[in-house]
Amino acid sequence: MEFLLQKDKYKYFIIVLAAFLLWNAIPVLAAEVEFFPLKDLQAGMKGYGKTVISGRKIEKFDIEVLGVCSNNKMNETPLINGKSILVKVSGDVIKRAGGIAAGMSGSPVYIDNKLVGGISSGWLMTDHTVGLITPIDEMLEIWNYPSGNKTKTGIKTGCLQKHYLNKSVKIGNKTIDTIIEAPYSLASSVVPGSNEAVFAQAATELRIDDLNKNRVSDSIKARLNRKNVIVSDKNEKDSDLSGYFAIISPDYYEPGSSIGIQLARGDINVTTLGTLTHRDGERILGLAHSFLKKGKVSFLLTGAYIHHSFGSVQMPFKIGAPTEMLGTVDQDREKGISAVIGKLPAMIPIKIDVTDKTLGIEKSINYQIVKDASVLTTVLDTTIMQALEGAIDREGPGTALMSISMDCSSKSGENYNFRRENLFYSKTDICQVLTNEVTSLVDMISESEFEEVMPTRILLKVEIENKRRTLTIEKVEVKSSSVSSGGVLDVEVTLKPFREPKFIRKVKLPIPQDIGKESLTLSVFGLNMKVEDLDVPTDSKENKASSFKQEENATNDFSSVIRNWTSSPKNSDILFQITVEGDENKKLKMNNKDYEIQPTNLVVTGRVDTTLTLSEE
């Protein structure tokens, strides 16, 4: 049963409620599915496959088995790694799709009405009617993986694999005995041998909606190690749906249905599309190859609407959009993905309020990111940068005041909330500097050595302008004739705002009671020693000024780490520090602190060191 979802918010609520009630009222029945034994498969056998190339309609296409391959991983010690099936596809659906299209990954294939497996890849730049199938018995093994800890390493695509045919196959004028299967991002760079063919995995591009086209593509391609990334603007999204889409009961989804895997959803969407291969009650298998090969994951499973399938010399591809939320992708393995329908993953709400003071405009961006440590920072980096840049509609320099408010929770159930405001200037890319500030904080949280902590909500408020608002420390004069224990040091600091007159700030510094006879150095500085440092996030552990690492290392729990972060000096502070001459690590306490702070309303740069003369008293 379908429900028409109009744009009207009231109707939306009623329809979503009706759909929710329907989903819970209709029991999901496990269909009796027979599997075709791989040992009985022979060249020449014929059957059919199921996929969607338009809308939601599942259509059939013809297949013929050309051979069976064993496969070894490349660039590793040779190791038998299962089987693959070489097939040729045909029929009206294939003609309209242009061949095996990106987005057909996971399309189920049957012989004698028994499930053989799912389409995994197609022949790159050559005959698009020839492809590989991942056997269903190997995909079923995904359900045997334990629900262990999630991988926290960087995102990588799957390895290249070599498939060795049991018997050579002649296709056109080429005789093939070996097939190299690769992620789409790597396939075009693989040079096949005389009897080899290169197949690209048939997943759709990782599609990112509502972002700046020029920058996001390069950024996320580099971070995800993927070449197949498509960026669309807001006007393109769901353009073929004419203002509505259908909400479908989860019971509707069956082998051959299009599915989406989402990392972000809302005003910004990050999605790839594939096909459902097999369903057993609430559990499903799909894709027939890895998505990001992250092992145990927690991604969002959605339905999908296919706008069109386009022919291409390199590889045909589907264009579509994610629709209703269905469940959680819980495994991302070499032979496919598994998911559970009905149980949605935890998501992290992101809200970004941006005021462009130069243009006099305000924008608010709201979306959610999957609460999965393996992808969080990468998705956050790309989406925040593009949300900011999209709001101000430009690239380049600027000054920004950013407030970060974040809720976090630990694995043990502890909840944390903290907020910090800081001023930034960049002469090259203010949006990237602000993004680095947020992602470095998230890295600090998620990589805490004290306990496992993840953000549960992130709120950003940004006021940005084109004008450069910096202040340089040019000169420091000590007016006191001598330095004595317990006394007061009179200091005059000459400051030069950018393109404005200089001025002097007078400061009185308390001298500790326990100073020794060593010569002392007074250092007056900002966190950004040079203008070039303004493009470095000063709050990250890796980039903090060395003066503050001692306090950071003294922490003994997560709460202390956050307290130090929220109370640490800001980019707009002038810092005064007294150390033993020749040894910056020997700091003298002023009011029981390592430094005195003089706040300003500009980003402070520069550093001046002055030797202090000790009195004989």
N, C-alpha and C positions, 0 to 999 in steps of 0.2 A: 504494500500500500504506500502511496506517495502523498506528501503534503506540500502544497505550494507555499513557499515562504516569501511574503511581500516585504518591502522595505519598511513599512509602518511598524514602529516599535511594539505597539499593543498587539497587533496581529502576530508579530514575531514571538512574543511571550506565549500567546495562546497556542500557537502551532508547536513551539518547542515543548510546552507542557504536554500537549496531546501526543507528540512523538515519544516523549519520555514514558508516558503511561502505556503507550502501545508497546514500546520495547520491553517493558517489564511485564506486560500481560501475555505476550506471545512466547511460549517456551522455545528455546533453541534446540531443535532436534538434530541429533547426529545422524547424517545420512550414511547408509552402509556403502562403503567404497571398497572396491577390490583393487589390488595393486598388481600390475603386470610384472612377473618375475624377470629380473634383468638377465638371468641365465638363459631364458627362453627367447630372448630378443634376437632377431636375425635380420640381415640386410634384405630389403625388399618388402618388409612388412609395412602395411599402411594403416593409418588411423586418422584422428582429427585432434585439433587443438581448440581452445576457447580463449577469446580476448575481447577487449572493447577498443574500438577505434573512433567512436563517435558517441557523445553523450554518456549513457550508462548501459546501453544495450550490449549484451554479451552475444557475440557471433562466432560461428565455427569456421575453421579453415582446415585444409587437408595437409597431412604430413606423410612422408615416406622415409623409412629408416635407410640411411646409407651405410652405416657402420657403427661399431662400438669402439670407444677409445679407453685406454688406461691412461692415467695422467700422473706426471711427476712435477713437483714444484721446480721452478728454475732458480738459479743462484743459491741453491742450498744443496745439502747432501741428497742425492737422488733417493726418493722415497715414494713408493706407490701410494697414491692419495685418492683412491676410489676410481670411478668410471664416469664417462660422459658418452652421450649418444649423438652421433652426427645425423642430421635430418635435412630433408628438403621440404619446404612448405609451399603451398599453392592454394588457388581458389580465389573467389571474388574479393574476399576480405583482404587477402595478401596483396592483390592488385591495387586496391584502394589505399592500402597502407603504404605501398611502395616497397614491401618486403618485410623482413623482421625489423620492427621499429623500436627505437629506444622508448621504453614504457611497456614493452611486452615482456620484460623480465618476469618470470614466474608464471607465464601463461601455461595452464595445464595441458598436457598432451595425453591422449588415450589411444589404446589399441584394444580392440574387442571390448570397448567400454570399460577397460581397466586402466587405472591411472599409471602412466609410465614415469612422469616427472614434469619439470617445468622448463620452459625456454630460458636459457641463460645468456646467450650471446648470438651475434650474427656476423657474417663475413664482412670485414671492413673493406670499403672501396672496391668491392668486386661483385659477387653474386649475392644479393641481399635475400635471396630465397633459401640460402643454406645457413644453418645454425647449429648450435649445441643445446642439448637437454641435460639438466642435472637430474639423475635418477631419484625417484621419490623415496627409495629406501635410504639414500644418503641424506636427503632433506629431513626425514623422520628422526635421524640421529640428533638433530638440534634439540628436540624435546627432552633428550637425555642429559643435557648439560645441567649441572647444579646451578642454583641461583647464588653464586658466590659474589665476591666483591667486584665492583665495577673497575674497569681499567681506567687509569688516570693519566696515561701517556698521551702524547700528541696524536692528532687524528691522522691515520694513514689509510690508503686504499689497499685492496687485496694484492697478493703477490701475483706475478705472472705465472701461468701454468702451461705445461706442455702436455698435450693429449696425443697418445700414440694409437693410431688405428690398428685394429687387429688385422685388417686387410686394406691395402691401398685402394683409394677411390679416385676415379677420374671424373672431374667435373669440368665440362667444356674442354679446353685444351690443356688443362692442368691436372697432373696426377698428384694426389695428396696422401702422405702417410703420417704427417705430423701437423697438429693444430696448436697454435699459440693463442691462448685466451688471456686477455688483459682487460683491466678497467679501461673505460673509454679514455681517461686522461693519459694513459700510457700507450694505448694501442697504435696510434698514428706514428709513434717514434720507434716501433719495433720493425726491424728489417727481416723478413722471412727468408729462409733458404729456398732452394729450388723445389723441394717437395713439401714445403711448409705453407700454411695459410694463417693469417692473423685474424682472429675474431675479437670483436669488442663486446663487452657486456652490455646487455640491452636495457639498462636502467635509463630513465629520463635524466635530463639535466637537473642539477640542484637549482631549483627556481627560487628567486628572491624577489618578492613583490614590494613596490612602493619605496624603492631606494634610488639613490643617485646612480645612474647607469655607468658613468665613466669610472668611478673609483671603486665601488663595491665589488665589481667583477674581478678586478686585479687582486684586491685585498683577500677576498675569500677563496679565490683560486689558489693563492699562495699558501694560505693557512690550512686549507683542506686538501692540498695537493691534488686538485681536480681541475681539469681543463673544461669539463662540460658544466659550466655555470651560466645560467641565463638570468638577466636582471630585467624586470618589467616595471614600468611606472604605474601609478594608480589608475590611469585612464585605460590601461590595457587589461587590468585584472578583471576577470569574469565578464569581459566585454561581450562574449557570445551568449551570455545567460539572460540578457535583456531585462535585468533588474530583479531576477528571482532565481532561486535554485530549489531543488527538491530535497526535503529531509526524508531519508529512507530508514526504515527499521533495520537494525543490525541483522535481523533474520534474512533480509534480502541479499546480503553479501554471501556469495557462493564462489566456487572456483571459476576463474575467468573474470571476476569483477575487478575493476581498477581500484587501487588503494593508494593512499598517500602516507608518507613518513615525514613528520614535521619536527623541526627543531625549534621553530619560533612561530607564533600565531597571534594575529591581531592586526594592528595598523601596519605591522611588518610581518611577512610570512617567509619562512625558509623551508622549502619542501622538495622532496623527490617523489616521483610516481612510479608505481610498478603494478604487478598483478597478483591476485590471490591464487595460490596453487592448490592448496588442500585445506579443508576445514573439518575439524572434529569437535562438535559442540561449540564451546567458546574459544577454542584454540585454533589458530590458523598458522599456515606456513606460506611464505611468498618470496618473490624476487629471484630465487634460485641461484643467487650469488650474494656476496656481502654488500652492504650499503657503505659503511665506513670501517667494517671489520673491527668493532670495538668490544666484541664478546658480550658479557652481561651488560645490558643498557636499560634505559627508561625513556624511550622516545614516544612521541604521540602518533597513534595510528588513526588515520582519517579515511573517509570515503573520498572519491574523486570523480570529477566530471571531465570528460575528454572533449575538448573543443574541436580538434582536428588532428589528423595524422598527415605529415608532410613527407614527400619523397626527397631524397638527398643522395648525391653521388657518394658521400662518405658513409652515411648511415641514415635511414629514415628515422623520424622522431615524432612522438606525440606531443601535443600542447594541451595541457589541462590545468585544473585548479582543484585544491583540496576543498572538501565540503564538510559534512558533519564529523564530529569527533566520535570515534568508535571504541578505542581502547589503548592498550600499551604495547609497544614493541619491546620485548624483554630480552631477545637474543639477536645478535648481529654477527653471524658466523660465515665462514667461507662458502657454505652450500646454501645460504639463504637467511631469511629473518623469520623469527617466530613472534607471535603476538597473542594477547588475550583480549577478546572483545568484552566490553562492559565495564572494565576497570580502567579508569583514566589515570595517566601518570601525574605525579606532582609537578606543578608548573610554578615558575617564579614570576610574579607580576612586575613589570617594568613600567614606570611612568616618567616621562621626560617633559618638563615644562621649559620652553625656551622663549626668552624675550630678546629680540634683536633691537638694541637701543638705537642703532644707526637707522634702521628702516622703520622703527616704531611699530613692529608687529609682534604678536605672541602666538605660539603654537604649542599644542600638547600632543604627545605621542604616547599611546598605550599599547602594550603587547605583552606576551608571556613567552618565556624560554623554558624548555624542559629542564627539570632539576636533575641534571645528569653531569657529574663532574668531568666526564671525558670530553664533553663538547661545550661546557658552559662558557669558559673564557673566550674561546674562538668565536662563538655565536655572539656573545656580548660585545666583543671588540668590533665586529663588523656592523652589527645593528646600531649600536650607540653612535659610532662615528657617522654613519649614514643618516641616522635620525637628526643629529645635530646639523650636519651639512645640508640635509634636505630642508630643515627649518629656516636656515639663514640663506639658502640658495646661492652659496658661493664656496670657494676654497680660499685658503691663504691665511694671512696674519690677522691678529686681533687680540683684544683683552677680554677676559671672561671671569665673572664671579660665579663659582659653582658651589652649590650646597649638595652634599651627599647624605641621604638618610637611608639606613639599611637595617633590616631585621634579619637575624640569623638564628639558626637552631643547631644544636649539637646532636650527635647520635644518642647521647645519654638523656636528651630531653631538655637540656638547658636552653633558655631563650636569651638572646642578646639584642639590644637596640642601641644604635649610636648615630651621631650626626656630626658632620664637619663641614665648615665653609672655608674656601680658600680662593685666592685670586691668582690668575694665570695670564701670562702673555706669551705669544709665539710670533716670531717674525716670519715663519714659513707655513704653519698649519695648526691653527688653534683648535680645530675639531679633533685632530689626532692627539694633541697634548691632553685635552680633557678626557678623551677615551682611554688613553694610557693610564691616567690617574685612577679611573674606575677599575680597569682590568687588573692593575697592579694591586689594588686593594683586595679584589676578589681572589687573586692568586695568594696573597698573604693569608687570607681567611681559609681558603680551601686546602692550603698546604701547611696549616698550623701543625707544629710538632707536639702540641699539648693535647689536642683532641680533634675529632672529626667534626667539622663545622661547615654548613652550607648556607648561603643566603636564602631567605624565604620571601623577601620583598626588597626592591630597590627603587628609590625615588630620587630623581635628579631635578634640581632647579637651576637654570643657567641664565645669566644675563650677559649678553655678548655685544661687543661694539668693535668697529674697525680701528678706533683710535689706539695708539700705543700709550700705555699708562705705566711707565717705568721710572725708577729713581736710582741714580748711581751714587755710591759712596765715593767721594773724590778725595777728601782730606780729613785727618783726625788730629786734633791738638789737645794735649793734656795740659790743663791750666794749673794744676797743683804743682807746687815746687818740689815736693817729694811724696813718697808713698810710705805710709806707716800703718802698722796693725790697727785695725778697728777704725781707721779714718775714712774719709770720703774723697773720692777721686772726681775732680771737675773735668769734664771732657766736652769739647766742641766738635761736632761732626758737620762737615760741609757736604751738602747733598745737592744733586743736580737732576731735577726732573727733565724728561725728554722734551727738548725744544721750549723749555721754560727757564726763567732765571734761577740761579742758585740761591740756597738759603742755608742758615746754620741752625742746627738743633743742639741745645745744651742739655747735658745729661750728668747726673750725679750718681756715681757708682760706689756702693759700700765695699770697703776693703776688709777681707777676713782678718780675724784676730790672730790666726796661727800661721802667718806667712813666714817663710824662712829667710835665709840670706841669699838665696839664688836670685839671679836677675829674672825679671818677669816680662811677659809680652802681653800687651793688650791688643786683641783682635776685634775689629768691627767689620761685620760682613752681613750679606744677605745669603739666603740659601742658594741663590743663583749667582755664582762668582763672576760669570761672564754672560754676555747677551746670548751666546751660543747655548748656555745651559738652560735657557728658558724653554727649550723644546724637550727637556727631560723631566719626567714625572718625579718630583722631589719626595713624594710621600711613599714611594715604593722602597722596599728594603734594599734592593740592589743599587738604587740611585740616591739614597739619602746622603747628606753631607756626613763625612766621617766623624764629625764632632758629636753626632748623636747616636752612633752605633753602640756606645757603651751602655747607655740607658736602655736601649732596645734589648741588648743581650742580657740585661739584668732581670728581665721578666721571668716569672716562673709559672704562669698560667695564661690562658687565653684572654681572660678579662684584663690582665695587666697589659697584654699586647695592644688591645683595643684602646685602653685608657691612654697609653703612651702615644698611640697614633692620633687620637682625637685632641690631645693636649700639646702635641709637638708643635714647634714653630711653623709659621706660615710663610708663604712667598712674599708677603707684604711686611714682614717683621725685619727690623734692624736688630742684629744680635751682637751683644758685648760679652767677650769671654777673656779671662785672664789665665794664662798658663805659664809654667816654668819655661824660660827661654831655652829653645832647642829641644823641648819635649812637649808636644801638644797633648799628649795623653795625661800629663800632670796638670789637672785643672784646679783652680782655686774656687771654692764655693762662695757665691754671693747670695746672701739671703737663703742659704741652704740649697742653692741651685747652681748648675754648671754654667749658667749664662743668664744675663739680664736681657729682657725683650723690650723694644720700643716699637709699638705698632704704627703703621702708616696706612694710607689708602692707595698705595701704588706698589707695583712689583719691584722689590729691591734687588739691585745687582751690585757687584764689586766687593772688594775686600782691602782693608788697610791694616797693617800690623805696626805697632809702635812699642818700642822698648821703654819700660818704666824704670825710673831711678829710685832705688830704695834709700830711705833715710837711715841715719846712723842710730836712731833711737831704738 
